[in-house]
Amino acid sequence: MSSPILNAYALVFAALDQKEYQDGEFKGWLSLTPQLKDKLELLADAGLTAGSYDFNKDGKPHSSVNLSQLKPAHFENNIRFHVELTAQQIKSDYAICSEWNELLANELRVKSPVKYIFFTKAATLLTPESEDEKYVNYLNVHKAYEFVKELAESTEGGDSTIFYERPLRFEFVLNESDLERSIDLDALQKLLSKDLHKEAITCLMCKELVSFLKDNASKQRFSYLIQHMDSLVSNVLLSYQSYVENYTFDKVRKEYLEKRTEYVSKIHGVFDNIATKLLSLPAGIWFATTQIKEVEIGGLETMAFAKNVSVIVTVAVLAVLLIFNLIGQFSTISTMSKEYRGVFDSLAKTYEEEASAIEKAEDDIKSAQTQVEVKLYLAVGATLFLVGLTIWMFCKAYN
């Protein structure tokens, strides 16, 4: 319905002669036609004209008449009607006002633009088919409002106050000059729509917006934002890029440190897993030595000799099995070494800037590997020594 109303208003406004503005109305004279009568009826229904007019005939005052009382005789050229039109009416679907500044002073129409506009000062009618640059930019103003509103709501500041270290309040009013700037918020909207880092992105945008606008008065902030939107978008994108780089660094550091801890634990676990078995050897040797009995020369066929031989054989078998177990751990460590070298080489190639830190973490694993290998060699040596000690005591039993 808004389009017919504005078309009617524009037509009647253009037909008025001797227009003058008085008490919020445009007053003038016009000769009626059936078409103008229909337009006036439409305007009267919308509250834009009274619907009852004085008229003169041949330049002399004659009478007054309602639109419903008009007859064909009233459409003669020598009859002119004195018509009043409301100078301003701003509704949710259309606006009649003097110029852009008057419309842009209305916060509701900045937050929710109207598509049908008639400016009385320039007698200009704007519709969705219009290609006027300011009109096109005006229709996009609500995107900036929605952007601010989303950030404000995320900080529990309603739709006009962003809380980040300090309150940043907006009054959504603009000037005509602000419409010379196109509004492109696609990059910021894409960031806000991301599921990953959503809270961090919102916080980052609030920080940038507060830093960007804090020195402007509340009435000027939205205007300044529109005029310098490109700068804000650039600042936000740069801050987000820096955040992602730092996030990636933290993630990589966490990954290689976790890998270092994992492999160091595994390598030390190799020795820990056989520690109980190693403890069994000294206990077994001690028990074996207590069972060795002194045998007189020539008593090789006695039971004491047989027991001594069985003890020595048992100790030897135990030692051989334990040494085999220890040697097998070297193979396990070798497999782990190939595994962690591959993992850390891959990390170093992927994140070259962290290569030195990754190499240090790998060196920690190599150090743990060396320590465990030394322990294994010492365990093998200790096993052989204890076996030798047992054999020596066996021999001493026959002296």
Residue pairs with C-beta under 8 A, 6 or more apart in sequence:
1 93
2 91
2 93
2 94
2 114
2 115
2 116
3 94
3 116
3 127
4 42
5 42
5 43
5 46
5 48
5 94
5 116
6 94
6 96
6 116
6 117
6 118
6 125
6 127
7 125
8 38
8 39
8 40
8 42
8 43
9 43
9 48
9 85
9 96
9 118
10 118
10 123
10 125
11 35
11 36
11 39
12 30
12 36
12 39
12 40
12 43
12 49
12 83
12 85
13 19
13 26
13 85
13 118
13 120
13 123
14 123
15 30
15 36
16 26
16 28
16 29
16 30
16 83
16 85
17 28
17 29
17 30
17 80
18 28
18 29
19 26
19 27
19 28
20 26
20 27
20 28
21 27
21 87
24 86
24 87
24 88
25 84
25 85
25 86
25 87
26 84
26 85
26 87
26 120
27 82
27 83
27 84
27 85
28 82
28 83
29 80
29 81
29 82
29 83
30 36
30 80
30 81
30 83
31 75
31 77
31 79
31 80
31 81
32 40
32 70
32 74
32 75
32 79
32 81
33 75
34 75
37 67
37 70
37 75
40 49
40 51
40 67
40 83
41 51
41 67
43 49
43 85
44 50
44 51
44 67
46 89
47 86
47 89
48 85
48 86
48 89
48 96
49 83
49 84
49 85
49 86
50 84
51 66
51 67
52 64
52 65
52 66
52 67
53 64
53 65
53 81
53 82
53 83
54 61
54 63
54 64
54 81
54 82
55 62
55 63
55 64
55 65
55 74
55 79
55 80
55 81
55 82
56 62
56 79
56 80
56 82
57 78
57 79
58 78
62 79
65 74
73 79
74 81
86 96
87 96
87 97
87 98
87 120
88 96
88 97
88 98
88 102
89 95
89 96
90 96
90 97
90 103
90 106
90 109
90 114
91 114
92 108
92 112
92 114
93 114
93 115
93 116
94 114
94 115
94 116
94 117
94 118
95 103
95 109
95 114
95 116
95 117
95 118
96 117
96 118
96 120
97 103
97 117
97 118
97 119
97 120
98 119
98 120
98 121
99 119
99 121
99 122
99 176
100 119
100 134
100 138
100 175
100 176
100 179
101 175
101 176
103 109
103 114
103 117
104 110
104 138
104 173
104 174
104 175
104 176
104 178
104 179
105 173
106 173
107 171
107 172
107 173
110 141
110 142
110 145
110 172
110 173
110 174
110 222
111 142
111 145
111 172
112 142
113 138
113 139
113 141
113 142
115 127
115 128
115 139
116 125
116 126
116 127
117 125
117 126
117 135
118 124
118 125
118 126
119 126
126 132
126 135
130 136
133 179
133 180
134 176
134 179
134 180
135 179
137 179
137 180
137 181
137 182
137 183
138 179
140 182
140 183
141 174
141 179
141 183
141 226
143 183
143 185
143 189
144 183
144 185
144 222
144 225
144 226
144 229
145 172
145 222
147 185
147 188
147 189
147 192
148 159
148 160
148 162
148 170
148 209
148 222
148 225
149 159
149 160
150 192
151 162
151 202
151 205
151 206
151 209
152 158
152 159
152 160
152 161
152 162
152 170
153 159
154 202
154 206
155 161
155 162
155 163
155 164
155 206
156 163
157 163
157 167
160 169
160 170
160 171
160 172
161 167
161 168
161 169
161 170
162 168
162 170
162 206
162 209
162 210
163 206
164 203
164 206
164 207
164 209
164 210
165 210
166 210
166 214
168 209
168 210
168 213
168 214
168 221
169 218
169 221
170 218
170 221
170 222
171 218
171 219
171 221
171 222
172 222
173 219
173 222
173 223
174 222
174 223
174 226
175 223
178 223
178 226
178 227
181 226
181 227
181 229
183 226
183 229
184 229
184 230
184 233
185 229
185 233
187 233
187 236
187 237
188 205
188 233
188 236
191 201
191 205
191 236
191 237
191 240
192 198
192 201
192 202
192 205
194 201
197 243
197 244
197 247
200 243
201 240
204 236
204 239
204 240
204 243
205 236
207 239
208 232
208 235
208 236
208 239
209 225
209 232
212 225
212 228
212 231
212 232
212 235
213 221
213 224
213 225
216 224
225 232
248 351
249 354
252 347
252 351
252 354
253 354
253 357
255 347
256 344
256 347
256 354
256 357
256 358
256 361
257 361
259 340
259 343
259 344
259 347
259 361
260 361
260 362
260 364
260 365
263 336
263 339
263 340
263 365
263 368
264 364
264 365
264 368
266 336
267 333
267 336
267 365
267 368
267 369
267 372
268 368
268 371
268 372
270 329
270 332
270 333
270 336
270 372
271 329
271 372
271 375
271 376
274 325
274 326
274 329
274 379
277 322
277 325
278 322
278 379
278 382
278 383
280 318
281 318
281 319
281 322
281 382
281 383
281 386
282 386
284 314
284 315
284 318
285 315
285 386
285 387
285 389
285 390
288 311
288 312
288 314
288 315
288 390
289 389
289 390
289 393
291 307
291 308
291 311
292 308
292 311
292 312
292 390
292 393
292 394
292 397
293 304
293 307
293 308
293 397
294 304
294 397
295 302
295 304
295 305
295 308
295 397
295 398
297 398
299 305
308 394
308 397
311 390
311 394
312 390
312 391
312 394
315 386
315 387
315 390
316 387
319 383
319 384
319 386
319 387
322 383
323 380
323 383
323 384
326 376
326 379
326 380
326 383
327 380
329 372
329 376
330 373
330 376
333 369
333 372
333 373
336 369
337 369
340 362
340 365
341 362
344 358
344 359
344 361
344 362
344 365
347 354
347 358
348 354
348 355
348 358
348 359
351 358
